[in-house]
Amino acid sequence: MNTSVSIFAEIPEELHDSLKSYLETHPNWDLDRVFSAALSLFLLQNESDHNAQSARNYRACARVYLETLFQQSD
């Protein structure tokens, strides 16, 4: 079961401009897909705990990241 959670975040204007430009040139991507990929990659790269719960979280983040990258457009 996929559950979505809304996130409200302020980002620097330069990052917003880059994101807007990227989305304009990559029609298969949308804002939600970009944020899912970026957040899951960040969590994968910054995992430092080595216990059972963090291993489950790591696998879940890896699954979200890979599904987001290889998602087919509708």
N, C-alpha and C positions, 0 to 999 in steps of 0.2 A: 504494500500500500504506500503510495507516494503522498506525503503531506507537505504542503507549502506553508512557509512562514514569510510574512511581509517584513521587509527591512527598510527603514528610512535612514539615509545617511547623507551627510553633506560631504562633497568631494571638491578638491581644488578645481578652479575653472579650466586650467590647462588639461587636467585629466578628463574633465567633461568634454572638452573640445576634441580630444583624441578619441574618446569613446564614440562620440557622435560621428566623427569621420570614419571610424572603423565600421560602425553599423551601417553607414550609408554605402560603403563599398563591399559589404559582406551580407547580402540579403538573407542568407540562411541562418544568420545569428540575430538574436534579439537581446534586449537588456537583461532579461532574466537568465538567459543561457550564459551570457558573458559573466554575470555576477556569480552564478553557480560554479562555473569553471574556475574563476579566479579565487573564490573563497575556498573551494575544496582543495585547490592546488596549494594555497597558502597554508591550510591546516596540515596537508600532507608533508610539506617541507619543514614545518615547525613543530612536529610531534617529537617530544623528548621523553615522555614517560614510557616505561616498559612493563606494564601490568596488563592483566586480562581485559579490563575495561578499555584502556587506551588502544589495545590491539583491535578490539571490535570497532571502536571509533575510527581507527585508521583504515580498516577494511571498508567501512561504510563510506568514508570520504573518498577512498580510491574508486569505489563503485560509482558514486555520484560524478566524480571527475571524468571517468571513462565514458559513462553514459552520456554526459553532456558533450564531450568532444565528438563522439561518434553518432550523435543524434541525427536522424534523418529529417529533412524538412517535410512539412505536411503537404 
